[in-house]
Every structure is written in C-alpha cells, then in structure tokens.
Amino acid sequence: MWIASKYGFFSIVVKEEGFHVRARVKQDLEQLLTAAELVEPIQVWPSADYRYRVIVGAKSIPAIFQKLAESIDYDNFKNMIADTPLQRDKYGAYGQVWNTMYMVQVETDEEEEA
C-alpha cells in the first residue's frame, strides 16, 4: 500500500517477519514513529528500492493508521505539502503522481464512453 501523508511517503507490505513500513526518506519514518508513539529501530537497506524501513507486528499497524487519519486536517493535499517545511521538497513528485493517475482516469473514461 502506498501512503502519501503529512508525515511523508510510505509503502507498507507484509512479509514473513511482519509488516514492513518503508520509506525513501529516513526523516519520514522518524516522524511517523514519533506520531504513533512507536519505538522501533529504523533499518537501512542500501540496495533496496525503499532504503529505510521498520518491521512491526500486526498490533502496531492500527496505531500507525490512527495517526495518519488524525493528521488529515487539510482540504487540499498538494497545498498542504507545499506549506509543510519537512515535506515541501516532495511537491513536484506528488504532482507527477497526481498527473499520472489523472491520465489513467481520462483514459478509463474514454474507454468507458467508447
């Protein structure tokens, strides 16, 4: 699952050893762990596509999602990113994701109309 939030950009997957909460920026994981009041070591996987990750059990996932939900206090995600000092450097990347997914919508609409 990809998550774009006030705390950063994350990918969460489940593997044998638990849930991997992965990030491309270490600071994003630090902020999320602090918000969720979790104390977990951030692992560095230099060769992985997501360099930073924490591995948590299923019991920690609700705390993470609760904090993510509680952080939604804005009416426009991209504007919030632009106004958040620790996240504003991702504004361009989020704009590209928005545009790519918008094009999926347009193409799907065209297929449905045909």
N, CA, C and O atoms as CSV, one atom per row, in Angstrom:
chain,resi,resn,atom,element,x,y,z
A,1,MET,N,N,0.851,-1.170,0.000
A,1,MET,CA,C,0.000,0.000,0.000
A,1,MET,C,C,0.897,1.233,0.000
A,1,MET,O,O,1.812,1.345,0.815
A,2,TRP,N,N,0.635,2.132,-0.895
A,2,TRP,CA,C,1.335,3.415,-0.881
A,2,TRP,C,C,0.520,4.401,-0.065
A,2,TRP,O,O,-0.707,4.439,-0.149
A,3,ILE,N,N,1.220,5.192,0.720
A,3,ILE,CA,C,0.563,6.207,1.531
A,3,ILE,C,C,1.331,7.509,1.387
A,3,ILE,O,O,2.525,7.579,1.677
A,4,ALA,N,N,0.632,8.529,0.939
A,4,ALA,CA,C,1.191,9.876,0.880
A,4,ALA,C,C,0.495,10.666,1.977
A,4,ALA,O,O,-0.730,10.784,1.980
A,5,SER,N,N,1.275,11.210,2.910
A,5,SER,CA,C,0.676,11.831,4.084
A,5,SER,C,C,1.466,13.055,4.520
A,5,SER,O,O,2.503,13.395,3.950
A,6,LYS,N,N,0.947,13.694,5.535
A,6,LYS,CA,C,1.625,14.839,6.139
A,6,LYS,C,C,2.978,14.434,6.727
A,6,LYS,O,O,3.880,15.262,6.848
A,7,TYR,N,N,3.113,13.165,7.089
A,7,TYR,CA,C,4.369,12.677,7.666
A,7,TYR,C,C,5.365,12.216,6.609
A,7,TYR,O,O,6.552,12.066,6.898
A,8,GLY,N,N,4.892,11.991,5.393
A,8,GLY,CA,C,5.791,11.549,4.347
A,8,GLY,C,C,5.151,10.514,3.448
A,8,GLY,O,O,3.940,10.293,3.480
A,9,PHE,N,N,5.988,9.889,2.650
A,9,PHE,CA,C,5.547,8.882,1.685
A,9,PHE,C,C,6.019,7.514,2.161
A,9,PHE,O,O,7.193,7.321,2.479
A,10,PHE,N,N,5.079,6.564,2.205
A,10,PHE,CA,C,5.374,5.244,2.737
A,10,PHE,C,C,4.820,4.149,1.836
A,10,PHE,O,O,3.881,4.359,1.068
A,11,SER,N,N,5.420,2.996,1.952
A,11,SER,CA,C,4.897,1.776,1.353
A,11,SER,C,C,4.835,0.755,2.478
A,11,SER,O,O,5.822,0.522,3.176
A,12,ILE,N,N,3.667,0.150,2.647
A,12,ILE,CA,C,3.515,-0.862,3.694
A,12,ILE,C,C,3.176,-2.186,3.023
A,12,ILE,O,O,2.226,-2.289,2.247
A,13,VAL,N,N,3.980,-3.196,3.346
A,13,VAL,CA,C,3.756,-4.548,2.834
A,13,VAL,C,C,3.918,-5.524,3.998
A,13,VAL,O,O,4.502,-5.189,5.029
A,14,VAL,N,N,3.400,-6.720,3.819
A,14,VAL,CA,C,3.567,-7.737,4.853
A,14,VAL,C,C,4.452,-8.848,4.299
A,14,VAL,O,O,4.294,-9.295,3.163
A,15,LYS,N,N,5.383,-9.275,5.138
A,15,LYS,CA,C,6.280,-10.382,4.806
A,15,LYS,C,C,6.283,-11.343,5.992
A,15,LYS,O,O,5.589,-11.112,6.983
A,16,GLU,N,N,7.050,-12.405,5.893
A,16,GLU,CA,C,7.057,-13.419,6.956
A,16,GLU,C,C,7.326,-12.838,8.337
A,16,GLU,O,O,6.682,-13.225,9.312
A,17,GLU,N,N,8.272,-11.913,8.422
A,17,GLU,CA,C,8.684,-11.393,9.726
A,17,GLU,C,C,7.808,-10.267,10.249
A,17,GLU,O,O,8.023,-9.798,11.366
A,18,GLY,N,N,6.831,-9.822,9.479
A,18,GLY,CA,C,5.929,-8.775,9.940
A,18,GLY,C,C,5.657,-7.745,8.857
A,18,GLY,O,O,5.988,-7.939,7.687
A,19,PHE,N,N,5.051,-6.654,9.273
A,19,PHE,CA,C,4.747,-5.562,8.354
A,19,PHE,C,C,5.985,-4.699,8.169
A,19,PHE,O,O,6.599,-4.265,9.143
A,20,HIS,N,N,6.345,-4.455,6.928
A,20,HIS,CA,C,7.456,-3.561,6.607
A,20,HIS,C,C,6.858,-2.205,6.260
A,20,HIS,O,O,6.144,-2.064,5.268
A,21,VAL,N,N,7.155,-1.216,7.084
A,21,VAL,CA,C,6.759,0.159,6.793
A,21,VAL,C,C,7.999,0.796,6.195
A,21,VAL,O,O,8.999,0.999,6.883
A,22,ARG,N,N,7.927,1.110,4.905
A,22,ARG,CA,C,9.120,1.502,4.163
A,22,ARG,C,C,9.008,2.955,3.711
A,22,ARG,O,O,7.919,3.466,3.450
A,23,ALA,N,N,10.165,3.601,3.627
A,23,ALA,CA,C,10.203,4.996,3.183
A,23,ALA,C,C,11.464,5.234,2.374
A,23,ALA,O,O,12.450,4.506,2.497
A,24,ARG,N,N,11.417,6.246,1.562
A,24,ARG,CA,C,12.590,6.643,0.790
A,24,ARG,C,C,13.412,7.686,1.541
A,24,ARG,O,O,14.586,7.905,1.246
A,25,VAL,N,N,12.765,8.325,2.521
A,25,VAL,CA,C,13.418,9.376,3.307
A,25,VAL,C,C,13.349,8.975,4.780
A,25,VAL,O,O,12.261,8.746,5.309
A,26,LYS,N,N,14.489,8.891,5.435
A,26,LYS,CA,C,14.542,8.444,6.835
A,26,LYS,C,C,13.706,9.339,7.746
A,26,LYS,O,O,13.023,8.854,8.647
A,27,GLN,N,N,13.765,10.629,7.507
A,27,GLN,CA,C,13.032,11.589,8.340
A,27,GLN,C,C,11.529,11.302,8.334
A,27,GLN,O,O,10.856,11.526,9.340
A,28,ASP,N,N,11.000,10.813,7.224
A,28,ASP,CA,C,9.578,10.475,7.160
A,28,ASP,C,C,9.241,9.379,8.171
A,28,ASP,O,O,8.253,9.484,8.899
A,29,LEU,N,N,10.056,8.335,8.215
A,29,LEU,CA,C,9.820,7.256,9.185
A,29,LEU,C,C,9.972,7.756,10.614
A,29,LEU,O,O,9.202,7.369,11.493
A,30,GLU,N,N,10.953,8.609,10.851
A,30,GLU,CA,C,11.142,9.160,12.194
A,30,GLU,C,C,9.899,9.916,12.641
A,30,GLU,O,O,9.450,9.759,13.776
A,31,GLN,N,N,9.345,10.731,11.760
A,31,GLN,CA,C,8.136,11.493,12.108
A,31,GLN,C,C,6.949,10.573,12.367
A,31,GLN,O,O,6.195,10.777,13.318
A,32,LEU,N,N,6.786,9.566,11.523
A,32,LEU,CA,C,5.659,8.650,11.688
A,32,LEU,C,C,5.771,7.857,12.985
A,32,LEU,O,O,4.786,7.709,13.709
A,33,LEU,N,N,6.949,7.354,13.280
A,33,LEU,CA,C,7.138,6.595,14.520
A,33,LEU,C,C,6.885,7.461,15.742
A,33,LEU,O,O,6.270,7.008,16.707
A,34,THR,N,N,7.352,8.700,15.708
A,34,THR,CA,C,7.117,9.621,16.823
A,34,THR,C,C,5.623,9.870,16.996
A,34,THR,O,O,5.106,9.809,18.111
A,35,ALA,N,N,4.932,10.151,15.900
A,35,ALA,CA,C,3.496,10.423,15.972
A,35,ALA,C,C,2.729,9.222,16.512
A,35,ALA,O,O,1.806,9.380,17.311
A,36,ALA,N,N,3.109,8.023,16.080
A,36,ALA,CA,C,2.415,6.803,16.501
A,36,ALA,C,C,2.910,6.279,17.848
A,36,ALA,O,O,2.427,5.261,18.343
A,37,GLU,N,N,3.872,6.980,18.431
A,37,GLU,CA,C,4.454,6.604,19.723
A,37,GLU,C,C,4.992,5.172,19.699
A,37,GLU,O,O,4.783,4.389,20.625
A,38,LEU,N,N,5.688,4.862,18.612
A,38,LEU,CA,C,6.317,3.550,18.472
A,38,LEU,C,C,7.827,3.711,18.555
A,38,LEU,O,O,8.395,4.649,17.995
A,39,VAL,N,N,8.462,2.797,19.253
A,39,VAL,CA,C,9.918,2.797,19.350
A,39,VAL,C,C,10.406,1.547,18.625
A,39,VAL,O,O,10.399,0.442,19.170
A,40,GLU,N,N,10.820,1.752,17.410
A,40,GLU,CA,C,11.312,0.656,16.578
A,40,GLU,C,C,12.585,1.129,15.892
A,40,GLU,O,O,12.683,2.296,15.513
A,41,PRO,N,N,13.555,0.248,15.727
A,41,PRO,CA,C,14.774,0.660,15.022
A,41,PRO,C,C,14.500,0.823,13.524
A,41,PRO,O,O,13.840,-0.008,12.900
A,42,ILE,N,N,15.019,1.901,12.976
A,42,ILE,CA,C,14.925,2.106,11.536
A,42,ILE,C,C,16.083,1.363,10.889
A,42,ILE,O,O,17.252,1.626,11.173
A,43,GLN,N,N,15.738,0.450,10.031
A,43,GLN,CA,C,16.753,-0.329,9.325
A,43,GLN,C,C,17.101,0.369,8.013
A,43,GLN,O,O,16.254,1.000,7.380
A,44,VAL,N,N,18.359,0.242,7.625
A,44,VAL,CA,C,18.819,0.806,6.362
A,44,VAL,C,C,19.173,-0.356,5.442
A,44,VAL,O,O,20.026,-1.183,5.765
A,45,TRP,N,N,18.515,-0.405,4.309
A,45,TRP,CA,C,18.768,-1.434,3.302
A,45,TRP,C,C,19.306,-0.713,2.067
A,45,TRP,O,O,18.524,-0.322,1.201
A,46,PRO,N,N,20.617,-0.529,1.970
A,46,PRO,CA,C,21.199,0.304,0.906
A,46,PRO,C,C,20.838,-0.108,-0.518
A,46,PRO,O,O,20.743,0.751,-1.394
A,47,SER,N,N,20.638,-1.384,-0.766
A,47,SER,CA,C,20.371,-1.843,-2.135
A,47,SER,C,C,18.886,-1.964,-2.459
A,47,SER,O,O,18.527,-2.274,-3.595
A,48,ALA,N,N,18.022,-1.725,-1.480
A,48,ALA,CA,C,16.581,-1.895,-1.692
A,48,ALA,C,C,15.976,-0.657,-2.349
A,48,ALA,O,O,16.542,0.434,-2.281
A,49,ASP,N,N,14.826,-0.838,-2.980
A,49,ASP,CA,C,14.172,0.315,-3.593
A,49,ASP,C,C,13.665,1.293,-2.536
A,49,ASP,O,O,13.618,2.497,-2.789
A,50,TYR,N,N,13.288,0.803,-1.367
A,50,TYR,CA,C,12.985,1.668,-0.224
A,50,TYR,C,C,14.123,1.470,0.767
A,50,TYR,O,O,14.215,0.423,1.408
A,51,ARG,N,N,14.974,2.453,0.894
A,51,ARG,CA,C,16.192,2.311,1.699
A,51,ARG,C,C,15.898,2.175,3.189
A,51,ARG,O,O,16.613,1.465,3.895
A,52,TYR,N,N,14.856,2.845,3.676
A,52,TYR,CA,C,14.586,2.884,5.120
A,52,TYR,C,C,13.307,2.123,5.431
A,52,TYR,O,O,12.325,2.207,4.693
A,53,ARG,N,N,13.330,1.375,6.538
A,53,ARG,CA,C,12.144,0.618,6.915
A,53,ARG,C,C,12.166,0.267,8.393
A,53,ARG,O,O,13.217,0.205,9.030
A,54,VAL,N,N,10.980,0.042,8.907
A,54,VAL,CA,C,10.814,-0.567,10.224
A,54,VAL,C,C,9.950,-1.804,10.004
A,54,VAL,O,O,9.097,-1.845,9.117
A,55,ILE,N,N,10.194,-2.792,10.826
A,55,ILE,CA,C,9.397,-4.013,10.762
A,55,ILE,C,C,8.609,-4.092,12.057
A,55,ILE,O,O,9.179,-4.127,13.147
A,56,VAL,N,N,7.284,-4.118,11.919
A,56,VAL,CA,C,6.413,-4.103,13.092
A,56,VAL,C,C,5.433,-5.267,13.021
A,56,VAL,O,O,5.179,-5.832,11.957
A,57,GLY,N,N,4.897,-5.603,14.178
A,57,GLY,CA,C,3.867,-6.629,14.246
A,57,GLY,C,C,2.508,-6.045,13.905
A,57,GLY,O,O,2.342,-4.828,13.818
A,58,ALA,N,N,1.551,-6.921,13.716
A,58,ALA,CA,C,0.198,-6.504,13.345
A,58,ALA,C,C,-0.423,-5.571,14.377
A,58,ALA,O,O,-1.257,-4.736,14.027
A,59,LYS,N,N,-0.032,-5.699,15.635
A,59,LYS,CA,C,-0.612,-4.856,16.686
A,59,LYS,C,C,-0.195,-3.395,16.564
A,59,LYS,O,O,-0.867,-2.524,17.116
A,60,SER,N,N,0.893,-3.103,15.859
A,60,SER,CA,C,1.355,-1.718,15.692
A,60,SER,C,C,0.681,-1.005,14.528
A,60,SER,O,O,0.663,0.225,14.484
A,61,ILE,N,N,0.134,-1.752,13.597
A,61,ILE,CA,C,-0.455,-1.148,12.399
A,61,ILE,C,C,-1.629,-0.218,12.729
A,61,ILE,O,O,-1.701,0.866,12.150
A,62,PRO,N,N,-2.554,-0.585,13.630
A,62,PRO,CA,C,-3.644,0.348,13.943
A,62,PRO,C,C,-3.154,1.692,14.489
A,62,PRO,O,O,-3.740,2.728,14.173
A,63,ALA,N,N,-2.106,1.695,15.291
A,63,ALA,CA,C,-1.576,2.961,15.819
A,63,ALA,C,C,-1.054,3.834,14.687
A,63,ALA,O,O,-1.237,5.051,14.694
A,64,ILE,N,N,-0.406,3.207,13.723
A,64,ILE,CA,C,0.112,3.957,12.579
A,64,ILE,C,C,-1.038,4.560,11.785
A,64,ILE,O,O,-1.017,5.750,11.467
A,65,PHE,N,N,-2.040,3.750,11.463
A,65,PHE,CA,C,-3.152,4.258,10.667
A,65,PHE,C,C,-3.984,5.284,11.425
A,65,PHE,O,O,-4.525,6.209,10.818
A,66,GLN,N,N,-4.094,5.134,12.735
A,66,GLN,CA,C,-4.827,6.126,13.519
A,66,GLN,C,C,-4.145,7.482,13.417
A,66,GLN,O,O,-4.812,8.494,13.201
A,67,LYS,N,N,-2.828,7.515,13.570
A,67,LYS,CA,C,-2.107,8.788,13.486
A,67,LYS,C,C,-2.175,9.371,12.083
A,67,LYS,O,O,-2.290,10.586,11.918
A,68,LEU,N,N,-2.104,8.518,11.077
A,68,LEU,CA,C,-2.245,9.016,9.707
A,68,LEU,C,C,-3.619,9.651,9.509
A,68,LEU,O,O,-3.727,10.726,8.920
A,69,ALA,N,N,-4.669,8.990,10.000
A,69,ALA,CA,C,-6.023,9.534,9.863
A,69,ALA,C,C,-6.171,10.842,10.637
A,69,ALA,O,O,-6.767,11.796,10.137
A,70,GLU,N,N,-5.635,10.885,11.845
A,70,GLU,CA,C,-5.736,12.099,12.663
A,70,GLU,C,C,-4.972,13.271,12.060
A,70,GLU,O,O,-5.261,14.426,12.375
A,71,SER,N,N,-4.009,12.988,11.204
A,71,SER,CA,C,-3.212,14.069,10.616
A,71,SER,C,C,-3.923,14.762,9.457
A,71,SER,O,O,-3.428,15.766,8.945
A,72,ILE,N,N,-5.063,14.248,9.041
A,72,ILE,CA,C,-5.790,14.863,7.924
A,72,ILE,C,C,-6.587,16.046,8.460
A,72,ILE,O,O,-7.699,15.889,8.965
A,73,ASP,N,N,-5.999,17.226,8.339
A,73,ASP,CA,C,-6.636,18.458,8.809
A,73,ASP,C,C,-6.592,19.532,7.717
A,73,ASP,O,O,-6.586,20.727,8.014
A,74,TYR,N,N,-6.561,19.104,6.476
A,74,TYR,CA,C,-6.401,19.999,5.334
A,74,TYR,C,C,-7.474,19.668,4.301
A,74,TYR,O,O,-8.024,18.567,4.287
A,75,ASP,N,N,-7.763,20.652,3.428
A,75,ASP,CA,C,-8.760,20.413,2.387
A,75,ASP,C,C,-8.143,20.202,1.004
A,75,ASP,O,O,-8.857,19.968,0.029
A,76,ASN,N,N,-6.816,20.285,0.927
A,76,ASN,CA,C,-6.129,20.054,-0.342
A,76,ASN,C,C,-4.748,19.490,-0.028
A,76,ASN,O,O,-3.918,20.168,0.577
A,77,PHE,N,N,-4.506,18.258,-0.437
A,77,PHE,CA,C,-3.256,17.586,-0.089
A,77,PHE,C,C,-2.036,18.294,-0.660
A,77,PHE,O,O,-1.070,18.541,0.061
A,78,LYS,N,N,-2.071,18.622,-1.946
A,78,LYS,CA,C,-0.890,19.238,-2.564
A,78,LYS,C,C,-0.562,20.589,-1.926
A,78,LYS,O,O,0.610,20.915,-1.734
A,79,ASN,N,N,-1.585,21.372,-1.600
A,79,ASN,CA,C,-1.328,22.657,-0.933
A,79,ASN,C,C,-0.714,22.444,0.446
A,79,ASN,O,O,0.181,23.184,0.854
A,80,MET,N,N,-1.199,21.427,1.164
A,80,MET,CA,C,-0.628,21.124,2.479
A,80,MET,C,C,0.841,20.760,2.345
A,80,MET,O,O,1.666,21.209,3.141
A,81,ILE,N,N,1.178,19.953,1.349
A,81,ILE,CA,C,2.578,19.570,1.136
A,81,ILE,C,C,3.421,20.811,0.874
A,81,ILE,O,O,4.514,20.950,1.423
A,82,ALA,N,N,2.918,21.706,0.041
A,82,ALA,CA,C,3.658,22.933,-0.279
A,82,ALA,C,C,3.877,23.792,0.956
A,82,ALA,O,O,4.871,24.514,1.040
A,83,ASP,N,N,2.959,23.723,1.916
A,83,ASP,CA,C,3.040,24.546,3.128
A,83,ASP,C,C,3.737,23.856,4.295
A,83,ASP,O,O,3.894,24.467,5.352
A,84,THR,N,N,4.158,22.608,4.136
A,84,THR,CA,C,4.778,21.851,5.223
A,84,THR,C,C,6.286,21.786,4.989
A,84,THR,O,O,6.739,21.090,4.080
A,85,PRO,N,N,7.069,22.506,5.803
A,85,PRO,CA,C,8.515,22.594,5.549
A,85,PRO,C,C,9.222,21.253,5.368
A,85,PRO,O,O,10.077,21.132,4.491
A,86,LEU,N,N,8.894,20.257,6.161
A,86,LEU,CA,C,9.607,18.980,6.070
A,86,LEU,C,C,9.129,18.104,4.913
A,86,LEU,O,O,9.704,17.045,4.659
A,87,GLN,N,N,8.086,18.535,4.215
A,87,GLN,CA,C,7.554,17.742,3.103
A,87,GLN,C,C,7.576,18.478,1.766
A,87,GLN,O,O,7.402,17.855,0.719
A,88,ARG,N,N,7.784,19.772,1.785
A,88,ARG,CA,C,7.622,20.567,0.561
A,88,ARG,C,C,8.541,20.130,-0.570
A,88,ARG,O,O,8.223,20.362,-1.737
A,89,ASP,N,N,9.665,19.509,-0.260
A,89,ASP,CA,C,10.560,19.051,-1.331
A,89,ASP,C,C,9.946,17.919,-2.165
A,89,ASP,O,O,10.463,17.592,-3.233
A,90,LYS,N,N,8.859,17.325,-1.691
A,90,LYS,CA,C,8.181,16.258,-2.430
A,90,LYS,C,C,7.054,16.786,-3.323
A,90,LYS,O,O,6.414,16.008,-4.031
A,91,TYR,N,N,6.811,18.081,-3.297
A,91,TYR,CA,C,5.682,18.666,-4.024
A,91,TYR,C,C,5.694,18.273,-5.506
A,91,TYR,O,O,4.672,17.845,-6.042
A,92,GLY,N,N,6.829,18.415,-6.156
A,92,GLY,CA,C,6.928,18.080,-7.576
A,92,GLY,C,C,6.645,16.615,-7.846
A,92,GLY,O,O,5.963,16.277,-8.814
A,93,ALA,N,N,7.166,15.748,-6.995
A,93,ALA,CA,C,6.942,14.308,-7.173
A,93,ALA,C,C,5.460,13.969,-7.010
A,93,ALA,O,O,4.911,13.187,-7.787
A,94,TYR,N,N,4.814,14.555,-6.003
A,94,TYR,CA,C,3.386,14.301,-5.818
A,94,TYR,C,C,2.582,14.832,-7.001
A,94,TYR,O,O,1.593,14.221,-7.407
A,95,GLY,N,N,3.001,15.962,-7.550
A,95,GLY,CA,C,2.330,16.494,-8.731
A,95,GLY,C,C,2.424,15.535,-9.909
A,95,GLY,O,O,1.470,15.380,-10.671
A,96,GLN,N,N,3.573,14.897,-10.051
A,96,GLN,CA,C,3.740,13.917,-11.132
A,96,GLN,C,C,2.843,12.697,-10.914
A,96,GLN,O,O,2.240,12.186,-11.858
A,97,VAL,N,N,2.760,12.238,-9.672
A,97,VAL,CA,C,1.873,11.107,-9.367
A,97,VAL,C,C,0.429,11.500,-9.662
A,97,VAL,O,O,-0.318,10.736,-10.275
A,98,TRP,N,N,0.038,12.707,-9.218
A,98,TRP,CA,C,-1.323,13.187,-9.462
A,98,TRP,C,C,-1.620,13.180,-10.958
A,98,TRP,O,O,-2.662,12.685,-11.387
A,99,ASN,N,N,-0.705,13.728,-11.747
A,99,ASN,CA,C,-0.917,13.821,-13.187
A,99,ASN,C,C,-0.994,12.436,-13.832
A,99,ASN,O,O,-1.847,12.193,-14.686
A,100,THR,N,N,-0.113,11.539,-13.428
A,100,THR,CA,C,-0.132,10.184,-13.985
A,100,THR,C,C,-1.461,9.495,-13.697
A,100,THR,O,O,-2.045,8.876,-14.585
A,101,MET,N,N,-1.936,9.601,-12.465
A,101,MET,CA,C,-3.196,8.954,-12.112
A,101,MET,C,C,-4.385,9.667,-12.757
A,101,MET,O,O,-5.392,9.029,-13.065
A,102,TYR,N,N,-4.280,10.974,-12.963
A,102,TYR,CA,C,-5.331,11.700,-13.680
A,102,TYR,C,C,-5.443,11.167,-15.110
A,102,TYR,O,O,-6.546,10.991,-15.628
A,103,MET,N,N,-4.307,10.914,-15.738
A,103,MET,CA,C,-4.320,10.381,-17.102
A,103,MET,C,C,-4.941,8.983,-17.139
A,103,MET,O,O,-5.603,8.631,-18.116
A,104,VAL,N,N,-4.739,8.191,-16.101
A,104,VAL,CA,C,-5.416,6.889,-16.017
A,104,VAL,C,C,-6.927,7.103,-16.004
A,104,VAL,O,O,-7.669,6.389,-16.677
A,105,GLN,N,N,-7.374,8.094,-15.231
A,105,GLN,CA,C,-8.800,8.412,-15.166
A,105,GLN,C,C,-9.329,8.820,-16.539
A,105,GLN,O,O,-10.370,8.332,-16.980
A,106,VAL,N,N,-8.614,9.710,-17.207
A,106,VAL,CA,C,-9.044,10.180,-18.526
A,106,VAL,C,C,-9.120,9.018,-19.509
A,106,VAL,O,O,-10.094,8.887,-20.250
A,107,GLU,N,N,-8.098,8.181,-19.513
A,107,GLU,CA,C,-8.084,7.037,-20.434
A,107,GLU,C,C,-9.201,6.051,-20.117
A,107,GLU,O,O,-9.812,5.488,-21.025
A,108,THR,N,N,-9.465,5.842,-18.842
A,108,THR,CA,C,-10.548,4.943,-18.439
A,108,THR,C,C,-11.891,5.516,-18.858
A,108,THR,O,O,-12.753,4.790,-19.353
A,109,ASP,N,N,-12.072,6.836,-18.660
A,109,ASP,CA,C,-13.315,7.486,-19.075
A,109,ASP,C,C,-13.531,7.325,-20.575
A,109,ASP,O,O,-14.642,7.046,-21.024
A,110,GLU,N,N,-12.457,7.504,-21.349
A,110,GLU,CA,C,-12.563,7.380,-22.803
A,110,GLU,C,C,-12.934,5.958,-23.202
A,110,GLU,O,O,-13.728,5.761,-24.121
A,111,GLU,N,N,-12.368,4.966,-22.521
A,111,GLU,CA,C,-12.684,3.566,-22.823
A,111,GLU,C,C,-14.133,3.248,-22.482
A,111,GLU,O,O,-14.800,2.514,-23.211
A,112,GLU,N,N,-14.619,3.801,-21.376
A,112,GLU,CA,C,-15.993,3.539,-20.958
A,112,GLU,C,C,-16.994,4.204,-21.892
A,112,GLU,O,O,-18.097,3.695,-22.091
A,113,GLU,N,N,-16.612,5.341,-22.466
A,113,GLU,CA,C,-17.503,6.056,-23.374
A,113,GLU,C,C,-17.537,5.425,-24.759
A,113,GLU,O,O,-18.474,5.654,-25.524
A,114,ALA,N,N,-16.518,4.630,-25.087
A,114,ALA,CA,C,-16.436,4.032,-26.440
A,114,ALA,C,C,-17.380,2.862,-26.601
A,114,ALA,O,O,-17.433,2.255,-27.670
